[in-house]
Amino acid sequence: MRKLRKGDDVIVIAGKDKGKKGSILTIVDTDRVIVQGVNSVKKHQKPNPASGNIGGIIDKEMSIHISNIAIYNFALKKPDRVGFKIDSNNNKIRVYRSNNEAVE
């Protein structure tokens, strides 16, 4: 079970986009994720009529290292860490470390 999943709301804690919030769009690798609205770059793209791509300069989100983001706790309105706990039905659930509430 992963500590961070697709769809989690996160905040950037280090780097050029420090303080920005977004949700995880994709998990690229074991240590890299793509976050909505974070680490956006301008890419010069050639037109390709066969696939329907028009050329030009496009904005694209690049991956960010997982150590530079933290899950956002809406109850406390600050970044938090994730831990695991076994509930009453013997299911493993994710919890916030600061207040032991379930993430979902």
BAPA-259701 format. One record per atom (N, C-alpha, C, O, CB): residue in one letter; x negated, y negated, z negated. Coordinates in pm, whole numbers, plus 50000, padded with zeros to 5 digits. Glycine has a CB too. Layout:
BEGIN
AXYZ...
END
This chain:
BEGIN
M499155011850000M500005000050000M499114987650000M498174986649922M500965000049877R499424978350088R498634966150100R499144955350005R500324954949970R498664960950243K498234946849964K498634935749877K499354924949956K500294918749905K497414929849806L498934922550080L499594912750166L500174920050286L499544928850344L498604901650212R501394916250324R502094922650434R502574912250534R502554900250507R503284930950382K502984917050650K503564908550752K504844902050697K505694908950641K503864916650881G504974889050715G506144881850667G505974875150533G506824867350492G507284891150660D504884878050462D504634871650332D504304856950351D503614853250446D503484878750257D504794848550261D504444834450262D503134832550187D503014836450071D505574825850198V502154826550255V500824825050198V500394810450206V500994802450278V499804834050270I499334807150131I498724794050133I497234795950153I496634805350101I499034786050002V496624786850230V495204787750258V494454781550140V494764770350099V494834780550392I493484788850084I492764784049966I491334779949998I490644774549912I492744794749859A490864782250122A489514778350160A489454776150310A490184782550386A488474789150116G488574767150354G488384764750496G488954751450540G489374743250458G489004775750576K488964749350672K489384736550727K490874733950710K491304722350712K489024735850872D491674744350696D493114742950680D493564744750535D494704748850511D493834752850768K492704741950441K493004743950299K494254736250259K494384724350289K491804739650212G495184743150191G496414736950145G497604739350235G498734736750195G496214722550129K497394744150357K498504746750449K499224759550411K498604769150363K497994747650595K500534759550431K501354771250401K501894776950532K502094769650628K502504767750304G502114789850533G502684796550648G502984811050614G502694815750504G501754795750768S503574817850710S503864832050688S502954840450776S502524835950883S505354835150716I502664852450733I501774861350807I502524866650929I503584872850916I501264872950717L501964864151048L502584868951172L502134883051205L502954891851232L502254859551288T500824885351202T500294898551230T499074901251144T498384892051101T499934900051379I498824914051119I497604918251051I496714924151159I496994934751214I497884928650935V495614917051189V494744920751300V493874932651263V493774942251340V493874908951341D493264932151147D492314942251105D492484944150955D493424938750896D490834938251142T491594951550894T491704953450749T491394940650673T491814939150558T490754964550704D490674931450735D490294919250663D490644906350736D490194895650694D488834919350636R491424906850844R491794894750917R493304894650947R493884904950981R490984893651049V493914882850934V495344881250960V495574868551041V494724859751044V496154880650827I496724867851107I497134855851178I498284849751100I499304856251076I497534858851327V498104836951061V499104829850981V499724818851068V499014811951141V498474823850851Q501024817351059Q501744807651140Q501314793451106Q501394789350990Q503264809251120G500864785951206G500494771951188G499124769651127G498794758351092G501494765251105V498324780051112V497004778951049V495944783151149V496144792651224V496924787450920N494814776151149N493664779151236N494064778851383N493744788051458N493054792851200S494764768351423S495164767151563S494044760751643S493394751351598S496464758951576V493834766051762V492784761251852V493414758251987V494524762752016V491634771651865K492694750752069K493134747952205K492394757352298K491164758052296K492874732952245K493144764552380K492554774152473K492844769752614K493984766452648K493104788552447H491814769752697H491974766452838H492284779252913H491454788352921H490684759652895Q493494779952969Q493954792253031Q494124790253181Q494714780453226Q495274796752967K493584799853258K493734799453403K495134804253441K495694812853373K492654807953472P495694798753548P496994803653592P496884817553651P495894820853717P497614794053693N497914825653628N497974839153683N499404841353733N500284845253656N497564849853575P499634838853861P500994840153914P501544854353907P502754856253901P501034835354056A500664864453907A501144878353905A501854881453774A502854888653774A499964887953925S501334876153662S501984878753534S502884867353489S503524868253384S500934881453428G502944856653567G503834845553536G503244835253441G503974826753390G505094850853478N501934835753416N501304825953327N500984813253405N500404813753513N500024831753262I501364802053348I500964789353408I499684784853340I499454787853223I502094778553393G498864777853413G497584773553359G497724761153274G498784754853271G496604770953470G496654757653206G496644745553125G495994747952990G495394758352965G498044740353107I496134738052905I495584738852770I496724742652676I497714735452666I494914725352727I496574753952608I497624758752519I497104758952375I495904760452352I498114772752562D498024757552281D497674758852140D497894773352099D498914779352132D498514749152050K496914778852027K496974792851990K496484794351847K495514787851808K496144801652088E497134802851769E496674805651633E495664817051636E495914827651694E497854809251540M494524814751575M493484825051567M493534831451429M494214826551338M492084818951596S492804842351415S492844849651289S492034842351181S491144834451211S492314863851307I492364845251057I491694839650941I491364851150847I492104860950840I492584828650869H490264849950777H489854860750687H490814861450570H491294851250521H488394858650638I491094873450526I492094875850421I491664870150287I492504867550200I492364890750408S490354868050268S489884862350142S490154847450132S490044841750024S488394865050125N490494841050243N490744826750243N492224823250224N492584811550231N490254820750371I493064833150202I494484830550179I494924837250049I494284846650002I495334835650297A496004832149993A496594838049872A498104837449888A498634828349952A496124830549742I498794846949830I500254847149836I500784835349756I500224831649653I500834860649783Y501884829349805Y502444817449741Y503604821549651Y504544828249694Y502924807149847N503504817549524N504544820649426N505504808649421N505134797849375N503924823549284F506734810649468F507694799649474F508204795649336F508604784249316F508874803449562A508194804749240A508654801549105A507694791749037A508134782448969A508794814349021L506404793749056L505404785048993L504904774249087L504224764949043L504244793248945K505224775449217K504794765949320K503274764749327K502724753749334K505414752349294K502604776349326K501144776549339K500694790249389K501474799749386K500454773149204P499454791349436P498964804349482P498834814249368P498654810449253P497614802649551D498944826849401D498914837249299D498224849549355D497964850449475D500344840649251R497934858949267R497364871749307R498434882449298R499464880549234R496144875449220V498184893649363V499164904549369V498614916549294V497454920249307V499494908249516G499484922549215G499144934949146G500214945249175G501194942349244G498994932648993F500044957149123F500994967849144F501534972849011F500844972548909F500354979449222K502784977449013K503434982448893K504384993648934K504924993549045K504194971048817I504585003048847I505535013948871I506855010048805I506895007048686I504995027648816D507955010148883D509255006448826D509925018648763D509325029248752D510155000248935S511175016948723S511885027548651S512175039748739S512335050848687S513195022148597N512225037948871N512485049048963N511205055449015N511225062849113N513325044249080N510075052748948N508755057748988N508355053049128N507675060349201N508745072848983N508765040949165N508335034949290N507255024649261N507325017449162N509535028449365K506255023949348K505175014249333K505625001149397K505935000849516K503855019549398I505654990349320I506094977349371I504984967149352I504124968649266I507394972749301R505034956749434R504074945749421R504624935349325R505814932249328R503764939349559V503774929949239V504184919749143V503154908349145V501994910349179V504324925649000Y503624896449106Y502714885249088Y501944887348958Y502514891648858Y503484871649085R500654884348961R499834886448843R500154876648731R500004880048614R498384885448880S500604864448765S500794854248662S502044856548578S502024854248457S500854840648725N503144861048640N504384862448563N505024876348575N506134878348527N505384852148608N504344885948637N504804899848650N506194901248711N506914910748678N504804906348516E506584892148800E507834893448873E507574900449006E506474899449060E508494879548895A508564907249059A508414914349187A508244904349300A508824893549297A509624923549214V507444908149399V507174899249513V508404898249602V508754887249644V505954904349595E509074909449634E510214908949724E511434903249657E512484902149719E510534922749778
END
